[in-house]
Amino acid sequence: MTSLALLLFQNGEQFAVARTTGMWIFLSVGVVALFVVFIPTVVWLDKRSKEREAFYKSETIRRVAEASGEGGKAAIELLREESRLERLKKREGMKIGGLINLGVGIGLMIFLRSLNGEGLYLAGLIPGLIGVALLVYAFFLAAPVE
């Protein structure tokens, strides 16, 4: 036992392979745990909460529609309003995404131009033009939200 301790503290090169192997095994187990256990669990919980939310929403609309003559009109109006808000939210997301892509493209062009003055900076046009396309669609081509 003493000889092993002396080997460990005097000449650590013999145990370097064992230490790095242990580190790689630890990291491999961590990655497998992340992708096989954690991420699917989070996705499953998210899907389950959305399913539950949709169920409660449909039950509420069904009860309002069955309650009285005005209930059906109120339920349809509620569905229209939710649809309108969803379209508005998507359009605002496209506007934000377009501005972010445009900013990334401009920043990338400036950065690459300062790094290398040749034609490499034109690669920044790719995200920039994607941002312009998103903005053009959001402002001019998308169907208007009532």
N, C-alpha and C positions, 0 to 999 in steps of 0.2 A: 504494500500500500504506500509506503514511504517512497519507494522508487518511482511509482506512478506520479506522485505529487511532485517529486523532483524533476521528472521528465516534463511535466506540465508547465512548471514555472521556469525551468532553465532553458528548455528548448521547445518553444511553442510551435515551431514549424511542423512538427509531427502531427499536431492536432489541428492545424489550420484547415486541412481538408474536411475533417469532421465538423468543425464549426461552420464552414461555408455550406456544407451539405445540410446541416441542421437548419441554417437560415433559409435555404431554398425550399426545404420541405415545409417549414413554417409559412413562408410566403405562398407556396402552392396551395396549402390547405386554406389559407385566408382567401385567396382568389376563388377557389372552388366554392367555399362557403358563401362568398358574395354573390356569385353568379348562379349558383344552384339553389340556394336557400333564401337569401335576403331579397333579391330583386323580384323573383316570382311571388314571394309573399306580399310584398308591397303592391305589386300589380294586382294580385287577387283581391286584396283589401280595397283598393281603389275601385275596381270593377264592382265589387259587392256593394260599396256605399252608393255608387251611381245607380245600380239596379234598384236598391232600396229607395233612393230618392225618386226615381221614375215611377216606382210602384205607388208611393204615397201621393205623388202628384196626380197620377191617373185616378186613384181612388177619390181624391178630393174633387177633381173635375167631374167624375161620375156622380158623386153625391150632390154636387151643386146642380148638375144638369137634371137630376131626378127630383129635386126639391120642389120646384114650381115652374110655371111657364116662363118666367123671367130668368130662371136658373140656366136654361139652355143657352140663351143669348149671352148671359154673363160668362158661361164657360167658353163659348166660342170667342168672345172678346178677349178673354184671358189668354187663350191659345194664340190669337193673333198678336197680342201685345208681347208675349214671350218670343214668338217668331221674329218680330220686328227688333226686339232688343238683342236677340242672337245675331241677326244680320248686321246690326249696328256694331256689335262687339267684334265681329269678324272683320268688318271694314276698318275699324280703328286699329286692330291688330296688324292689318296689312299696311296701314299708314306708318305705324311704328316700325314694323319690319323693313319697310322701304327706306325710312330715314336711317335706321341702323346700318343697313347694307350700303347705303350711299356714303355714310360717314366712314365705314370700314374701307371702302374702296378709295376714298380720298386720302385717308391716313396711310393706306398701303402704298399708294402712288408716291406720296411724299417721302415715306420711309425708304422705299426702293430707289427712288431718285437720288436721295442723299447717300445711299449705300453704293450704288453703281449707276453712273450717269448714262449708260448705254440704253438699250430699249427694254430693259427688264421692268422698269416702272410701269409699263403699260399693262402688266398683269393685274394691277389695281383696278383696271376698267371692268374686269369680270364681276366682282361684287358690286361695283358702282352702278353698272348698267342693270344688274338684277334689281337693285334698289330703285332705279328710275322706272323700270318696268312695273314694279309693285305699286309705286306711287301713281303712275299713269293709269293703271287699272283701277286703283281705289278712287281716284278723283274723276276720271272721265268715262271709263268703260263699264263699271259695275252698275247693276240695276239700282235705281234710287230707293232709299229707305223712306217709306211714307212718313 
